[in-house]
């Protein structure tokens, strides 16, 4: 463990030596000398302008990017003048989590280093490294190269590590400590889920308000490479796609689909192939800048599955369904100092371990644009004979 911390600390020092004095504002705001409110409200939730900024390769269309690169006399070299860095730190005092009737200081709960920006007129990158997440060094999650407007069209390409659910609702940008449970659920011994994976993502936007996304991924998450330095643990690739349509200024509806196969093994070394698919609609209703309602339903079917490695009974056509409803209230729009979030999670799986039902109320207050105090209470009613509440208070800072 000490060796891992030393390696990551060394990497941070090396990155830091490439920058000038780091002021207490996030990397993109520091680069363009603008407030975080331009893209976030509250951070890290993206406004429409922030989504456009990210989709444009982390580049402002009305500012010339050439001044952010060093003039080396070589037109084929893109060398960033000031290497962009930002840090996020979360800390929470939690009580009664896992129904243990105790309090816990989770500080830091999250500590991560983020970097991103444009490498040329069309090429951009983004990554972050977890120095600490829930008490361990996790490493890299999001990490991809982004090519903007391929072939002179609005077609964009991302290659690397990302969440399969990113075209829907981004888990990394949610305001609650409580997760979007259905995205992270995988029945039995399956490796496939809608959280992090490795692959490519193509996105295309149209002036009609239609957006398309297509993904090809390994289908086994962020597993380590094997002895042959191969990340995928079978010969299959999985495919996902989404189409969404904006209707006026307030409504967006979408439909998501996913199909793939995975080679799985019994504990004794034998194996079988699971064929799986997802489908589900989503909806966002935004009433100006004050109220936003997000709805997600997802259905999953696995052709063959073991509930655990110790089981010898192979279940067929295992069904999993669920979703969430999220309501975000900011009384003064992006000028609000406080906000409120309500989140309801529900999943029902062919295996009882995948069942979940909980309601969350989250309140936040912005001390600064990049520092917010948070409090949250979740009532877990998954089991009718074991319902309980859990809560937390803390802060989230980005600088």
Residue pairs with C-beta under 8 A, 6 or more apart in sequence:
1 137
4 137
5 131
5 137
8 129
8 131
8 137
9 131
11 129
12 113
12 131
15 83
15 85
15 113
15 115
16 22
16 85
18 82
18 83
19 82
19 83
19 85
20 82
22 30
22 85
23 30
24 370
24 399
25 36
25 370
25 399
26 36
26 43
26 86
26 114
26 370
26 398
26 399
27 84
27 85
27 86
27 114
27 115
27 116
27 117
28 39
28 53
28 58
28 84
28 86
28 116
28 117
29 35
29 36
29 38
29 39
30 84
30 86
31 68
31 82
31 84
31 117
32 60
32 63
35 369
36 43
36 369
36 370
36 398
37 334
37 369
38 47
38 49
38 50
39 46
39 47
39 49
39 50
39 53
40 46
40 47
40 50
40 369
41 47
41 289
41 330
41 333
41 334
41 336
42 175
42 330
42 336
42 339
42 364
42 366
42 369
42 372
43 369
43 370
43 372
43 396
43 398
44 88
44 172
44 173
44 398
45 173
45 174
45 175
45 328
46 54
46 170
46 173
47 334
53 59
53 60
55 148
55 156
55 203
55 205
56 148
57 118
57 122
57 123
57 124
57 146
57 148
58 116
58 117
58 118
58 124
58 126
58 146
59 65
59 118
59 124
59 148
65 118
65 121
67 81
68 80
68 81
68 82
68 117
68 118
69 78
69 79
69 80
69 81
70 79
70 80
70 81
72 79
78 119
78 120
78 123
80 117
80 119
83 115
84 115
84 116
84 117
85 113
85 114
85 115
86 113
86 114
86 115
86 398
86 399
87 111
87 112
87 113
87 114
87 398
87 399
88 110
88 111
88 112
88 114
88 128
88 396
88 397
88 398
89 108
89 110
89 111
89 396
89 397
89 398
90 108
90 109
90 110
90 111
90 394
90 395
90 396
90 397
91 106
91 107
91 108
91 109
91 394
91 395
92 106
92 107
92 109
92 177
92 374
92 392
92 393
92 394
93 103
93 104
93 105
93 106
93 107
93 392
93 393
93 394
94 103
94 104
94 106
94 390
94 391
94 392
95 102
95 103
95 104
95 390
95 391
95 392
96 102
96 388
96 389
96 390
96 391
97 104
97 390
97 392
98 390
99 380
99 386
99 388
99 390
106 134
106 392
106 394
107 394
108 132
109 133
109 134
109 394
110 130
110 132
110 133
110 134
111 130
111 131
111 132
111 133
112 128
112 129
112 130
112 131
112 132
112 133
113 128
113 129
113 131
114 126
114 127
114 128
115 125
115 126
115 127
115 128
116 124
116 125
116 126
116 127
117 124
117 125
118 124
119 125
122 147
122 148
122 149
122 150
123 145
123 146
123 147
123 148
124 145
124 146
124 147
124 148
125 144
125 145
125 146
126 142
126 143
126 144
126 146
127 140
127 142
127 143
127 144
127 160
128 140
128 141
128 142
128 143
129 139
129 140
130 137
130 138
130 139
130 140
130 141
131 137
140 161
141 161
141 196
141 222
142 161
142 162
142 163
142 172
142 196
143 160
143 161
144 158
144 159
144 160
144 161
144 162
145 158
145 159
145 160
146 156
146 157
146 158
147 156
147 157
147 158
147 159
148 156
149 155
149 156
150 156
150 157
153 204
154 204
154 205
154 206
155 202
155 203
155 204
156 202
156 203
156 204
157 200
157 201
157 202
158 200
158 201
158 203
159 199
159 200
159 201
160 198
161 196
161 197
161 198
161 222
162 196
162 197
162 199
162 201
163 170
163 171
163 172
163 183
163 194
163 195
163 196
163 197
164 183
164 193
164 194
164 195
164 196
164 197
164 215
164 217
164 240
164 258
165 171
165 180
165 183
165 194
165 195
166 201
167 201
167 203
167 211
167 213
167 215
167 242
167 244
167 256
168 183
168 194
168 242
168 254
168 256
168 282
168 296
169 180
169 282
169 294
169 296
169 326
171 179
171 180
171 183
171 184
171 195
174 180
174 326
175 328
175 339
175 341
175 362
175 364
176 341
176 343
176 360
176 362
176 376
177 362
177 374
177 376
177 392
178 343
178 345
178 358
178 360
178 362
178 376
178 378
179 345
180 296
180 324
180 345
181 322
181 324
181 345
181 347
181 356
181 358
182 194
182 296
182 298
182 322
182 323
182 324
182 345
182 347
183 193
183 194
183 195
183 298
184 193
184 194
184 195
185 193
185 320
185 322
185 347
185 349
185 354
185 356
186 192
186 193
187 300
187 302
187 305
187 307
187 318
187 320
187 349
187 350
187 351
187 354
188 302
188 305
188 306
188 307
188 308
188 315
188 318
188 351
189 264
189 305
189 306
189 307
189 308
189 309
190 262
190 264
190 274
190 276
190 302
190 305
191 219
191 220
191 221
191 223
191 233
191 262
191 264
192 219
192 220
192 221
192 238
192 260
192 262
192 276
193 221
194 258
194 278
194 298
195 221
196 221
196 222
197 217
197 218
197 219
197 220
197 221
197 222
197 238
198 217
198 218
198 222
198 231
198 232
199 215
199 216
199 217
199 218
199 237
200 215
200 216
201 213
201 214
201 215
202 213
202 214
202 215
203 211
203 212
203 213
203 214
204 211
204 212
204 213
205 211
205 212
206 212
208 245
209 245
209 246
209 247
210 243
210 244
210 245
210 246
211 242
211 243
211 244
211 245
211 246
211 254
212 241
212 242
212 243
213 240
213 241
213 242
213 243
214 239
214 240
214 241
215 239
215 240
215 241
216 237
216 238
216 239
217 237
217 238
217 239
217 240
218 231
218 232
218 233
218 237
218 238
219 232
219 234
219 236
219 237
219 238
219 260
219 261
219 262
220 231
220 232
220 233
220 234
220 262
223 231
223 233
224 231
225 231
226 233
233 263
234 261
234 262
234 263
235 263
236 260
236 261
236 262
236 263
237 260
238 258
238 259
238 260
238 261
238 262
239 258
239 259
239 260
240 256
240 257
240 258
240 259
240 278
241 256
241 257
241 258
242 254
242 255
242 256
242 257
243 254
243 255
244 252
244 253
244 254
244 255
244 282
245 252
245 253
245 254
246 252
247 253
249 286
250 285
250 286
250 287
251 283
251 284
251 285
251 286
252 283
252 284
252 286
253 281
253 282
253 283
254 281
254 282
254 283
255 279
255 280
255 281
255 282
256 278
256 279
256 280
256 281
256 282
256 298
257 277
257 278
257 279
258 276
258 277
258 278
258 279
259 276
259 277
260 275
260 276
260 277
261 273
261 274
261 275
261 276
262 273
262 274
262 276
263 271
263 272
263 273
264 271
264 272
264 273
264 274
264 305
264 306
265 271
266 272
266 306
266 309
266 312
267 309
267 310
272 304
272 314
273 304
274 302
274 303
274 304
274 305
275 302
275 303
275 304
276 300
276 301
276 302
276 303
277 300
277 301
278 298
278 299
278 300
279 298
279 299
280 296
280 297
280 298
280 299
280 323
281 297
282 294
282 295
282 296
282 297
283 293
283 294
283 295
284 292
284 293
284 294
284 295
285 292
285 293
286 292
286 293
288 333
289 330
289 333
289 334
290 329
290 330
290 331
290 332
290 333
291 327
291 328
291 329
291 330
292 327
292 328
293 325
293 326
293 327
293 328
294 324
294 325
294 326
294 327
294 328
295 323
295 324
295 325
295 326
296 323
296 324
296 325
297 321
297 322
297 323
298 321
298 322
298 323
299 319
299 320
299 321
300 319
300 320
300 321
301 317
301 318
301 319
301 320
302 317
302 318
302 320
302 350
303 316
303 317
304 314
304 315
304 316
305 314
305 315
305 318
305 350
305 351
306 313
306 314
306 315
307 313
307 315
307 351
307 353
315 350
315 351
318 349
318 350
318 351
319 349
319 350
320 347
320 348
320 349
320 350
320 354
321 347
321 348
322 345
322 346
322 347
322 348
322 349
322 356
323 346
323 347
324 343
324 344
324 345
324 346
325 342
325 343
325 344
326 341
326 342
326 343
326 344
327 341
327 342
327 343
328 339
328 340
328 341
329 339
329 340
329 341
330 336
330 339
331 338
331 339
336 366
337 365
337 366
338 363
338 364
338 365
338 366
339 363
339 364
340 361
340 362
340 363
340 364
341 360
341 361
341 362
341 363
341 364
342 359
342 360
342 361
342 362
343 359
343 360
343 362
344 358
344 359
344 360
345 356
345 357
345 358
345 359
345 360
346 356
346 357
347 354
347 355
347 356
347 357
348 354
348 355
349 355
355 382
356 382
357 380
357 381
357 382
358 378
358 379
358 380
358 381
358 382
359 378
359 379
359 381
360 376
360 377
360 378
360 379
361 376
361 377
361 378
362 374
362 375
362 376
363 374
363 375
363 376
364 372
364 373
364 374
364 375
365 372
365 373
366 372
366 373
367 373
367 395
370 397
370 398
370 399
371 395
371 396
371 397
371 398
372 395
372 396
372 397
373 393
373 394
373 395
374 392
374 393
374 394
374 395
374 396
375 391
375 392
375 393
375 394
376 391
376 392
376 393
377 389
377 390
377 391
378 389
378 390
378 391
379 387
379 388
379 389
380 387
380 388
380 389
380 390
381 387
